[in-house]
């Protein structure tokens, strides 16, 4: 009986150790490209300082990472700003929360045909990201440049139907964000997030319109509601918000990634 008890306690201890080991790893979703390379630096720091294994899972769109987070396939993701997260929460009923902030990745308007917005012809075809917040983000920039007038320039989810005045008869194409660099040759101007612009060889310096560092669209690390203070998540956020991560972002984005956690 004593041997059986000892054996049972040993088995229980092993099971607890295995369970503890499992909690020391998390699955992090990113969008394929330079943001993944930035996260790899944070993952290395998390391993070195906290013995935390961060498995990075790459996606190629803006919708699936939140679905995977909500259904438990991921522990966290890092690719979106707060207006986009809130739109997904409202539209799909996800219980998601903000664990920490990463960078502002400015959106820019690019053209292979024109060097200035003043050169855009009447009736020019403008490509916009088709996700709710980034589409509004692009239209607000056009409003601020005087190209169009929105009914409510404070409404972050504006779409072309919210345009009050379009004096130059611009035509709009709503395209999945990841596909915008591919359609750029076929349109007169396209608004492209830096996540996809930089890998396509586009520099924010060449954008006809671009956001400044004052942009409210700070990207973030999202988790399921209630996980914000989970130890592994806090350790990951701490590992991300380091000088080494800033240096990697500077190397990859050439000044087009502004730390969103530094006041």
C-alpha positions in Angstrom: 0.0 0.0 0.0 2.8 2.4 0.9 4.6 1.7 -2.4 1.3 2.3 -4.2 0.8 5.6 -2.4 4.3 6.7 -3.1 3.8 5.7 -6.7 0.6 7.6 -6.9 2.1 10.7 -5.3 5.1 10.5 -7.8 2.7 10.3 -10.7 0.7 13.2 -9.4 3.9 15.3 -9.0 4.9 14.5 -12.5 1.5 15.4 -13.8 1.6 18.8 -12.0 5.1 19.4 -13.4 3.8 18.7 -16.9 0.9 21.0 -16.3 3.2 23.7 -15.1 5.5 23.2 -18.1 2.5 23.6 -20.4 1.6 27.0 -18.8 5.1 28.3 -19.6 4.4 28.4 -23.3 1.9 30.6 -25.2 0.8 30.8 -28.7 1.1 34.3 -30.3 -0.6 35.3 -33.6 1.0 37.8 -35.9 0.5 38.9 -39.5 3.3 37.5 -41.7 6.0 40.0 -42.5 8.2 42.4 -40.6 5.9 42.5 -37.5 6.6 38.8 -37.1 10.3 39.5 -37.1 9.8 42.1 -34.4 7.8 39.6 -32.3 10.6 37.1 -32.7 12.9 39.5 -30.7 10.3 39.8 -27.9 10.0 36.0 -27.9 13.8 35.6 -27.5 13.8 38.0 -24.6 10.8 36.2 -23.0 12.7 32.9 -23.2 16.0 34.3 -21.8 14.4 36.3 -19.0 11.3 34.3 -18.1 11.9 30.8 -19.6 8.7 31.5 -21.5 8.3 29.7 -24.8 6.4 31.9 -27.3 5.2 30.0 -30.4 4.5 32.5 -33.1 1.8 31.6 -35.6 1.6 33.7 -38.7 -1.5 34.8 -40.6 -2.0 36.5 -43.9 -5.3 38.4 -43.2 -6.8 40.6 -40.5 -9.8 38.5 -39.6 -8.6 35.0 -38.7 -6.2 36.0 -35.9 -9.1 37.3 -33.8 -11.2 34.3 -34.6 -8.4 32.0 -33.5 -7.9 34.0 -30.3 -11.6 33.9 -29.4 -11.8 30.1 -29.9 -8.7 29.4 -27.9 -6.4 28.5 -30.7 -4.2 31.4 -29.7 -3.3 32.9 -26.3 -2.7 36.4 -27.7 -2.2 38.2 -31.0 -0.4 41.4 -32.0 -1.4 43.0 -35.3 -4.3 45.4 -34.8 -5.1 48.8 -33.4 -7.9 49.5 -30.8 -10.6 50.8 -33.3 -10.2 47.6 -35.3 -10.4 45.4 -32.2 -13.5 47.2 -31.0 -15.2 46.8 -34.3 -14.5 43.0 -34.3 -15.8 42.8 -30.7 -19.0 44.6 -31.6 -19.6 42.8 -34.9 -18.8 39.3 -33.7 -19.3 39.3 -30.0 -15.8 38.3 -29.1 -14.7 38.7 -25.5 -11.3 40.2 -26.1 -9.2 42.7 -24.2 -6.0 44.8 -24.4 -2.9 43.5 -22.6 -0.4 46.1 -23.8 0.6 48.3 -26.7 3.1 47.8 -29.5 3.7 50.4 -32.3 1.9 52.9 -34.5 2.3 51.7 -38.1 1.2 54.7 -40.1 -1.0 54.2 -43.1 -0.1 55.9 -46.4 -1.6 56.6 -49.8 0.7 55.4 -52.6 0.6 55.8 -56.4 2.7 54.5 -59.2 1.2 57.0 -61.6 1.3 60.4 -59.8 3.8 62.2 -57.6 1.3 64.4 -55.7 -2.4 64.4 -54.7 -2.7 67.6 -56.8 -1.9 65.5 -59.9 -4.8 63.1 -59.3 -7.4 63.4 -62.1 -11.1 63.9 -61.6 -12.7 60.4 -61.5 -9.4 58.8 -60.2 -9.8 55.3 -58.8 -8.8 55.0 -55.1 -8.3 51.7 -53.4 -9.2 51.4 -49.7 -8.7 48.7 -47.1 -12.0 46.9 -46.8 -11.9 46.3 -43.0 -14.1 48.8 -41.1 -11.6 50.9 -39.1 -8.8 51.1 -41.7 -11.2 52.1 -44.4 -12.5 54.9 -42.1 -8.9 55.8 -41.3 -8.1 56.3 -45.0 -11.2 58.3 -45.7 -10.5 60.6 -42.7 -7.0 61.3 -44.1 -8.7 62.2 -47.5 -11.1 64.5 -45.6 -8.2 66.1 -43.8 -6.5 66.8 -47.1 -9.6 68.4 -48.5 -10.1 65.7 -51.2 -13.6 64.8 -49.9 -15.9 65.8 -47.1 -17.3 63.3 -44.7 -20.6 63.5 -42.9 -18.7 63.0 -39.6 -14.9 63.1 -39.8 -14.8 61.8 -36.2 -16.6 58.6 -37.2 -13.8 56.0 -37.3 -15.7 53.5 -39.3 -16.7 55.7 -42.2 -17.2 54.1 -45.6 -17.8 55.7 -49.1 -21.5 56.0 -48.3 -20.6 58.4 -45.5 -19.0 60.9 -48.0 -21.0 64.1 -48.0 -19.1 65.8 -50.9 -16.9 64.2 -53.5 -16.3 67.2 -55.9 -13.7 65.4 -58.0 -15.8 62.3 -58.5 -13.3 59.9 -57.1 -14.2 56.2 -57.5 -13.5 53.8 -54.6 -12.5 50.2 -54.6 -12.7 48.3 -51.3 -9.9 45.7 -51.2 -8.6 43.3 -48.6 -5.7 45.0 -46.9 -3.1 42.3 -47.8 -4.0 42.6 -51.5 -3.6 46.4 -51.8 0.1 46.3 -53.0 -0.9 43.9 -55.8 -3.7 46.2 -57.1 -1.6 49.4 -56.8 -0.5 49.3 -60.5 -4.2 49.1 -61.5 -5.5 52.1 -59.6 -4.6 55.7 -59.3 -3.9 55.7 -55.6 -4.1 53.1 -52.8 -4.1 53.4 -49.0 -1.8 50.7 -47.7 -1.0 49.8 -44.1 2.7 49.8 -43.4 2.4 46.2 -42.4 1.9 45.4 -46.1 3.6 48.4 -47.7 7.1 47.8 -46.3 7.4 44.2 -47.6 6.2 45.4 -51.0 9.1 47.8 -51.2 7.0 50.9 -50.5 8.5 53.6 -48.3 6.4 55.9 -46.2 8.6 58.7 -47.4 7.1 58.2 -50.9 3.4 58.3 -49.7 1.3 61.0 -51.2 -0.7 61.2 -47.9 0.5 59.7 -44.6 -0.3 59.7 -40.9 1.9 61.4 -38.4 3.2 60.1 -35.1 0.1 61.6 -33.4 -2.1 58.9 -34.9 -4.5 57.3 -32.4 -4.1 54.0 -34.2 -1.6 52.3 -31.8 -1.3 48.6 -32.4 -1.8 46.3 -29.4 -1.4 42.9 -27.9 -4.9 41.4 -27.6 -6.0 38.5 -25.3 -9.2 36.9 -24.2 -11.1 38.8 -21.5 -9.7 38.0 -18.1 -6.2 37.1 -19.4 -4.8 40.6 -19.2 -3.0 39.9 -15.8 -2.1 36.3 -16.6 1.6 35.9 -15.6 2.8 34.7 -19.0 1.0 37.5 -20.8 2.5 40.2 -18.5 5.9 38.7 -19.1 5.4 38.7 -22.9 4.3 42.4 -22.8 7.3 43.3 -20.7 9.6 41.4 -23.1 8.0 43.3 -26.1 8.4 46.7 -24.6 12.2 46.8 -24.7 14.9 48.8 -26.4 15.9 45.7 -28.4 12.5 45.5 -29.9 12.5 49.2 -30.8 15.8 48.8 -32.5 14.6 45.8 -34.5 11.5 47.8 -35.6 13.7 50.8 -36.5 15.9 48.4 -38.7 12.9 46.9 -40.5 10.5 49.9 -40.8 13.1 52.7 -41.2 11.4 55.1 -38.8 7.8 54.1 -39.8 7.2 52.3 -36.5 6.6 54.5 -33.5 6.6 52.9 -30.0 3.1 53.2 -28.6 3.9 52.5 -25.0 6.3 55.5 -24.4 4.6 58.7 -23.3 
